[in-house]
Amino acid sequence: MGPPGGSKQSIYARFLRHFNLFAINQFRNESLTSIFSIILYIGLKKNGYGTEIVTTITPLVSACLRVFNEAVSHLLPTPAKSHYIFNLRDTFRVISGILLVTKEAVDSKRSFIRLWAHEIFRVFYDRLIDDSDRKWLFGTIQVIVLEEFSENFDKIFDQLELDNRPITEDGLRNLVFSAALDQDTDENKKYEEVPVRAFEKFCVDMLIDYNLTHKTKLNIILFRFALEHLSRLCRILTTPGGSGLLVGVSGSGRQSLTALAAYIYNQPIFQPQITKSYGFMDWRNDLKVLLKECGGRKKQGVFLFTETQVKADYNLQDIDALLNSAEVPNIFTMDELEEVFEMVRSAIQLKDPDINQVALYNLFKSRCRLNIHMVLCFSPIGSLFRNRVRLYPSLVNCCTIDWYEVITDFIIILIILP
């Protein structure tokens, strides 16, 4: 409910009289610490950690909340920074990233601090557009490592710089945690810290394999900035239900890197083929295929959508609904719902025909939420991006944002020259 526009509609007072308005105060820091500590403790115990992990959980949660509170008060939205909107979902994304690791991959306090810094960079740093904002966040992380973890920042990240030089912002960008190198299984991949050189060699090999097995070649050069964005996409595809908003100008390699990341994780790409005759029913049919594959057959998939494919407001309305609630209201007919229920029954081996359909549909939705990875490619040029962020808040609230910087001519020359 709100001003008409986007996915919001005018609501009559005669309809509103059936509802009550509830206001909830903002949670106190103590309550948030308790909530996230329990989530982190239960998740890490499932990943093989013992009760000794409690001493590490407390500073991790405190550091996450401190970064969040500092970002809310310092990184304020402006017309040029309309995506500088932070909420507790960002803190949960950091916690979710920490929960990707197992005891075999991260087994010490120093490793957890490096993992925490990496997740903070992926959730907060990657959306920043100003060097001053990035410098501020880097300085904040330095202070928090000292005050919350009681550790020396340069010693924690000493492997990222040569000759024992102080760690810089540019050096910290060499910190990479990824599950991409674990190609033995498609599920429960090992999320661990990997050297930049090893990650680069692996990605180059995968790019060669992709070009050998696909008719449409990826003509991209995996230089440092491309590798950074590729590692961020890999993290999004690793996270259950992870979605990404890639903001950059046309030709920055967003779709090519997404295709390569999906190939690395063996996930099919669903991308609408927009034509002149492409209409509302075609759009809905494409979404049905995606939902049935990911929710009914429990297969992970990447839904790639660019701003050039937006034909009408209903495209963004449905995407907003999918991001927020993992469903598009009234997309299936009764016959199609029966087909969906049968797919879910066969997948979970339930033969009881009298099982509650509400429970089946909720299970279908939860599968869609976990298995669909939405990757949206938008341009920051003009006021269109700002208006869409305002009208469709799930684009920011439910996505990990990756801001693609404009590559200067000097960098292009450095790439081309041997």
C-alpha positions as CSV (number, residue, x, y, z in Angstrom):
1,M,0.0,0.0,0.0
2,G,1.4,3.3,-1.0
3,P,1.3,5.9,-3.7
4,P,0.1,4.3,-7.0
5,G,2.9,3.3,-9.3
6,G,5.1,0.2,-9.9
7,S,3.5,-2.7,-8.2
8,K,1.3,-0.5,-5.9
9,Q,-2.3,0.2,-6.7
10,S,-4.9,2.5,-5.3
11,I,-7.0,0.8,-2.6
12,Y,-10.5,1.9,-1.7
13,A,-11.4,3.0,1.8
14,R,-14.3,0.5,1.7
15,F,-11.7,-2.3,1.4
16,L,-9.3,-0.8,3.9
17,R,-11.9,-0.8,6.7
18,H,-11.4,-4.5,7.1
19,F,-7.8,-4.2,8.1
20,N,-5.9,-2.9,11.1
21,L,-2.6,-1.0,11.2
22,F,0.3,-2.3,13.3
23,A,3.5,-0.4,14.0
24,I,6.6,-2.3,15.1
25,N,9.5,-0.4,16.7
26,Q,13.0,-0.9,15.5
27,F,14.7,-3.8,17.2
28,R,17.3,-3.0,19.8
29,N,20.9,-4.1,19.3
30,E,20.6,-6.7,22.0
31,S,17.7,-8.3,20.4
32,L,19.4,-8.4,17.0
33,T,22.6,-9.8,18.5
34,S,20.6,-12.6,20.1
35,I,18.7,-13.4,16.9
36,F,21.7,-13.5,14.6
37,S,23.8,-15.4,17.2
38,I,21.3,-18.2,17.3
39,I,21.1,-18.4,13.5
40,L,24.8,-18.5,13.2
41,Y,25.3,-21.0,16.0
42,I,22.7,-23.5,14.6
43,G,24.0,-23.1,11.1
44,L,27.7,-23.6,12.0
45,K,26.8,-26.7,14.2
46,K,25.2,-28.2,11.1
47,N,28.4,-27.6,9.2
48,G,30.5,-29.6,11.7
49,Y,31.5,-27.0,14.3
50,G,31.4,-27.8,18.0
51,T,30.4,-25.7,21.0
52,E,33.8,-24.0,21.0
53,I,32.6,-21.8,18.1
54,V,30.5,-19.8,20.5
55,T,33.5,-17.6,21.4
56,T,33.9,-16.7,17.7
57,I,30.1,-16.1,17.1
58,T,29.8,-13.2,19.5
59,P,32.4,-10.8,17.9
60,L,31.2,-11.9,14.4
61,V,27.6,-10.8,15.0
62,S,28.7,-7.7,16.8
63,A,31.0,-6.7,13.9
64,C,28.2,-7.3,11.4
65,L,25.7,-5.1,13.2
66,R,28.3,-2.4,13.7
67,V,29.1,-2.2,10.0
68,F,25.4,-2.2,9.2
69,N,24.7,0.7,11.7
70,E,27.7,2.6,10.5
71,A,26.6,2.2,6.8
72,V,23.0,3.3,7.6
73,S,24.2,6.5,9.3
74,H,27.1,7.3,6.9
75,L,26.2,6.0,3.4
76,L,23.0,7.9,2.8
77,P,21.0,7.7,-0.4
78,T,21.1,10.6,-2.9
79,P,19.8,10.9,-6.5
80,A,23.1,9.6,-7.8
81,K,23.2,6.9,-5.1
82,S,19.6,5.8,-5.0
83,H,20.7,2.2,-4.3
84,Y,22.4,3.2,-1.0
85,I,19.5,1.6,0.9
86,F,20.4,-0.8,3.7
87,N,18.3,-3.0,5.9
88,L,18.7,-6.1,8.0
89,R,18.6,-8.3,5.0
90,D,22.1,-7.1,4.2
91,T,23.2,-8.2,7.6
92,F,21.6,-11.6,7.0
93,R,23.4,-11.9,3.6
94,V,26.7,-11.5,5.5
95,I,25.6,-14.2,8.0
96,S,24.4,-16.4,5.1
97,G,27.9,-16.1,3.5
98,I,29.6,-17.1,6.7
99,L,27.3,-20.1,6.9
100,L,28.5,-21.4,3.6
101,V,31.8,-22.7,5.1
102,T,32.5,-26.0,6.8
103,K,35.0,-26.8,9.6
104,E,37.4,-28.3,7.0
105,A,37.6,-25.0,5.1
106,V,37.7,-22.5,8.0
107,D,38.9,-23.7,11.4
108,S,40.5,-20.8,13.1
109,K,39.6,-17.3,14.4
110,R,41.9,-15.6,11.9
111,S,40.2,-17.5,9.0
112,F,36.8,-16.4,10.3
113,I,37.9,-12.8,10.4
114,R,39.1,-13.1,6.7
115,L,35.8,-14.7,5.8
116,W,33.8,-11.9,7.6
117,A,35.8,-9.2,5.8
118,H,35.2,-10.9,2.5
119,E,31.4,-11.1,3.1
120,I,31.3,-7.5,4.2
121,F,33.0,-6.5,1.0
122,R,30.6,-8.5,-1.1
123,V,27.5,-7.1,0.5
124,F,28.4,-3.5,1.3
125,Y,31.6,-2.6,-0.7
126,D,30.6,-3.9,-4.1
127,R,27.6,-1.5,-4.4
128,L,29.6,1.7,-3.6
129,I,30.3,4.1,-6.5
130,D,32.6,6.7,-4.9
131,D,36.3,6.2,-4.0
132,S,35.6,8.2,-0.8
133,D,32.9,5.8,0.2
134,R,35.1,2.8,-0.5
135,K,37.9,4.3,1.5
136,W,35.6,5.0,4.4
137,L,34.3,1.4,4.5
138,F,37.9,0.0,4.3
139,G,38.9,2.2,7.3
140,T,35.8,1.1,9.2
141,I,36.7,-2.5,8.7
142,Q,40.2,-1.8,10.0
143,V,38.9,-0.3,13.1
144,I,36.3,-3.0,13.8
145,V,38.9,-5.8,13.3
146,L,41.0,-4.2,16.1
147,E,38.1,-3.3,18.4
148,E,35.8,-6.2,18.0
149,F,38.2,-9.1,17.3
150,S,41.3,-7.7,19.2
151,E,43.5,-8.6,16.2
152,N,46.0,-6.7,14.2
153,F,44.5,-5.9,10.8
154,D,47.8,-6.2,8.8
155,K,48.7,-9.5,10.4
156,I,45.3,-11.1,9.6
157,F,45.6,-10.3,5.9
158,D,49.4,-10.4,5.6
159,Q,49.3,-13.0,2.8
160,L,47.5,-10.5,0.5
161,E,50.5,-8.2,0.2
162,L,54.2,-8.8,-0.7
163,D,57.2,-7.9,1.4
164,N,55.1,-7.5,4.6
165,R,53.8,-4.2,3.4
166,P,50.7,-2.7,5.1
167,I,47.4,-4.0,3.7
168,T,45.7,-1.5,1.4
169,E,42.2,-1.3,0.0
170,D,43.5,-2.6,-3.3
171,G,45.2,-5.5,-1.6
172,L,42.1,-6.5,0.3
173,R,40.3,-6.9,-3.1
174,N,42.6,-9.9,-3.7
175,L,40.7,-11.8,-0.9
176,V,38.6,-14.4,-2.6
177,F,36.4,-17.1,-1.1
178,S,34.7,-19.3,-3.6
179,A,33.2,-22.7,-4.1
180,A,33.8,-22.7,-7.9
181,L,36.9,-24.8,-7.8
182,D,35.0,-27.7,-6.2
183,Q,33.9,-29.5,-9.4
184,D,33.4,-32.9,-7.7
185,T,29.7,-32.3,-6.9
186,D,26.9,-29.9,-7.9
187,E,25.6,-29.7,-4.3
188,N,27.3,-28.8,-1.0
189,K,30.3,-27.4,-2.7
190,K,33.3,-26.5,-0.5
191,Y,33.3,-22.7,0.1
192,E,36.9,-21.8,0.9
193,E,39.6,-19.2,0.5
194,V,41.4,-19.6,-2.8
195,P,44.5,-17.8,-4.1
196,V,43.8,-15.3,-6.9
197,R,46.2,-17.0,-9.3
198,A,44.5,-20.4,-8.8
199,F,41.1,-18.8,-9.3
200,E,42.3,-17.0,-12.5
201,K,43.8,-20.2,-14.0
202,F,40.6,-22.2,-13.2
203,C,38.3,-19.5,-14.8
204,V,40.5,-19.3,-17.9
205,D,40.3,-23.1,-18.3
206,M,36.5,-23.0,-17.8
207,L,36.2,-20.2,-20.4
208,I,38.1,-22.3,-22.9
209,D,35.8,-25.3,-22.2
210,Y,32.8,-23.1,-22.6
211,N,33.9,-21.8,-26.0
212,L,34.6,-25.4,-27.2
213,T,31.2,-26.7,-26.2
214,H,28.9,-23.8,-27.2
215,K,28.1,-22.3,-30.6
216,T,27.9,-18.8,-29.1
217,K,31.5,-17.9,-28.0
218,L,32.3,-15.7,-25.1
219,N,34.8,-13.1,-26.4
220,I,36.0,-11.8,-23.0
221,I,39.4,-11.2,-21.4
222,L,39.6,-12.3,-17.8
223,F,41.7,-9.5,-16.5
224,R,41.6,-8.5,-12.8
225,F,38.3,-6.5,-12.8
226,A,36.5,-9.2,-14.8
227,L,37.8,-11.9,-12.3
228,E,36.5,-9.8,-9.4
229,H,33.0,-9.6,-10.9
230,L,33.1,-13.3,-11.8
231,S,34.0,-14.2,-8.2
232,R,31.0,-12.1,-7.0
233,L,28.7,-13.9,-9.4
234,C,30.0,-17.2,-8.3
235,R,29.2,-16.3,-4.7
236,I,25.6,-15.3,-5.7
237,L,25.1,-18.7,-7.4
238,T,26.6,-20.5,-4.3
239,T,24.2,-18.8,-1.9
240,P,20.8,-20.6,-1.7
241,G,18.3,-18.3,-3.3
242,G,21.0,-15.7,-4.1
243,S,20.1,-13.0,-6.6
244,G,22.2,-10.2,-8.1
245,L,21.7,-6.8,-9.5
246,L,24.5,-5.9,-11.9
247,V,24.6,-2.2,-12.5
248,G,26.8,-1.0,-15.4
249,V,26.9,0.4,-18.8
250,S,26.3,-1.6,-21.9
251,G,29.3,-3.7,-23.0
252,S,30.7,-4.1,-19.5
253,G,30.5,-7.9,-19.8
254,R,27.7,-8.5,-17.3
255,Q,25.8,-11.1,-19.5
256,S,29.0,-12.9,-20.6
257,L,30.3,-13.2,-17.1
258,T,26.9,-14.5,-15.9
259,A,26.9,-17.1,-18.7
260,L,30.4,-18.2,-17.6
261,A,29.4,-18.3,-13.9
262,A,26.3,-20.4,-14.7
263,Y,28.5,-22.8,-16.8
264,I,30.9,-23.2,-13.9
265,Y,28.1,-24.1,-11.6
266,N,26.4,-26.3,-14.2
267,Q,23.2,-24.2,-14.0
268,P,21.0,-23.6,-17.0
269,I,20.2,-20.0,-18.0
270,F,16.6,-18.9,-18.5
271,Q,16.5,-15.7,-20.6
272,P,13.4,-14.5,-22.4
273,Q,13.8,-14.1,-26.2
274,I,12.1,-10.8,-26.8
275,T,10.6,-10.2,-30.2
276,K,8.2,-7.7,-31.7
277,S,5.3,-10.0,-31.1
278,Y,6.4,-11.0,-27.6
279,G,3.5,-10.2,-25.2
280,F,2.2,-10.7,-21.7
281,M,1.2,-14.4,-22.2
282,D,4.6,-15.2,-23.7
283,W,6.2,-13.6,-20.6
284,R,4.1,-15.6,-18.2
285,N,4.7,-18.8,-20.1
286,D,8.5,-18.3,-19.8
287,L,8.1,-17.7,-16.0
288,K,6.0,-20.9,-15.7
289,V,8.8,-22.9,-17.3
290,L,11.3,-21.4,-14.9
291,L,9.0,-22.0,-11.8
292,K,8.3,-25.6,-12.8
293,E,11.9,-26.5,-13.4
294,C,13.2,-24.9,-10.2
295,G,10.2,-25.5,-7.9
296,G,8.7,-28.6,-9.3
297,R,11.8,-30.6,-10.5
298,K,14.1,-29.0,-7.8
299,K,16.7,-27.9,-10.3
300,Q,18.8,-24.8,-9.8
301,G,18.7,-22.2,-12.6
302,V,19.7,-18.7,-13.5
303,F,17.1,-16.2,-14.7
304,L,19.0,-13.5,-16.7
305,F,17.1,-10.3,-17.5
306,T,18.4,-7.1,-18.8
307,E,16.8,-3.6,-19.0
308,T,16.6,-3.8,-22.8
309,Q,14.1,-6.7,-22.4
310,V,11.6,-4.6,-20.3
311,K,8.6,-4.2,-22.6
312,A,6.1,-3.1,-19.9
313,D,5.6,-2.6,-16.2
314,Y,4.3,-6.1,-15.8
315,N,7.9,-7.5,-16.4
316,L,9.3,-5.6,-13.4
317,Q,6.1,-6.2,-11.3
318,D,6.5,-10.0,-11.7
319,I,10.3,-9.9,-11.0
320,D,9.6,-7.8,-7.9
321,A,7.1,-10.4,-6.7
322,L,9.5,-13.3,-7.5
323,L,12.3,-11.6,-5.5
324,N,10.1,-10.8,-2.6
325,S,7.8,-13.8,-2.2
326,A,9.2,-16.4,-4.7
327,E,5.8,-16.5,-6.5
328,V,3.8,-14.6,-9.1
329,P,0.2,-14.3,-7.9
330,N,-2.4,-16.2,-10.0
331,I,0.2,-17.2,-12.7
332,F,-1.1,-20.8,-12.8
333,T,-4.5,-22.0,-13.8
334,M,-6.2,-24.8,-11.7
335,D,-5.1,-27.5,-14.2
336,E,-1.5,-26.2,-14.1
337,L,-1.6,-26.1,-10.3
338,E,-2.5,-29.8,-10.3
339,E,0.4,-30.5,-12.6
340,V,2.7,-28.6,-10.2
341,F,1.3,-30.5,-7.2
342,E,2.0,-33.8,-9.0
343,M,5.5,-32.7,-9.7
344,V,6.1,-31.9,-6.0
345,R,4.5,-35.1,-4.9
346,S,6.7,-37.3,-7.1
347,A,9.8,-35.4,-6.1
348,I,9.2,-35.9,-2.4
349,Q,7.7,-39.4,-2.9
350,L,4.4,-38.6,-1.4
351,K,1.7,-40.8,-2.9
352,D,-1.2,-39.7,-0.6
353,P,-3.7,-38.0,-2.9
354,D,-5.4,-36.3,0.1
355,I,-2.3,-34.4,1.2
356,N,-2.9,-30.7,2.0
357,Q,-2.5,-28.7,-1.2
358,V,-1.6,-25.6,0.8
359,A,1.4,-27.5,2.2
360,L,2.4,-28.7,-1.3
361,Y,2.2,-25.2,-2.6
362,N,4.3,-23.8,0.2
363,L,6.9,-26.5,-0.4
364,F,6.8,-25.5,-4.1
365,K,7.4,-21.8,-3.2
366,S,10.3,-22.7,-0.8
367,R,12.0,-24.6,-3.6
368,C,11.5,-21.7,-6.0
369,R,13.1,-19.4,-3.4
370,L,16.1,-21.6,-2.9
371,N,16.7,-22.7,-6.5
372,I,16.1,-19.6,-8.6
373,H,19.0,-17.2,-9.0
374,M,17.8,-14.0,-10.6
375,V,20.5,-11.9,-12.2
376,L,19.3,-8.5,-13.4
377,C,21.4,-6.2,-15.6
378,F,20.6,-2.5,-15.4
379,S,22.3,0.6,-16.5
380,P,22.9,3.6,-14.1
381,I,22.6,6.2,-16.9
382,G,19.7,8.6,-16.6
383,S,16.8,8.6,-14.2
384,L,15.3,5.3,-15.2
385,F,17.4,3.2,-12.8
386,R,16.6,5.6,-9.9
387,N,12.9,5.4,-10.6
388,R,12.9,1.6,-10.8
389,V,14.7,1.3,-7.5
390,R,12.0,3.6,-6.0
391,L,9.0,1.8,-7.5
392,Y,10.3,-1.8,-7.1
393,P,12.2,-1.9,-3.8
394,S,12.9,-5.7,-4.0
395,L,15.5,-4.9,-6.7
396,V,17.7,-3.5,-3.9
397,N,16.3,-5.3,-0.8
398,C,16.4,-8.8,-2.2
399,C,19.6,-8.6,-4.4
400,T,23.3,-8.4,-3.9
401,I,24.4,-5.3,-5.8
402,D,27.5,-5.3,-7.9
403,W,28.4,-2.0,-9.4
404,Y,30.5,-2.2,-12.6
405,E,32.9,0.7,-12.9
406,V,33.6,2.3,-16.2
407,I,36.9,0.9,-17.7
408,T,39.2,3.8,-18.6
409,D,41.2,3.9,-21.9
410,F,44.4,3.5,-19.8
411,I,43.2,0.2,-18.4
412,I,42.1,-1.0,-21.8
413,I,45.6,-0.3,-23.1
414,L,47.1,-2.3,-20.2
415,I,44.8,-5.2,-21.0
416,I,45.7,-5.3,-24.7
417,L,49.4,-4.9,-24.3
418,P,51.3,-8.1,-23.4
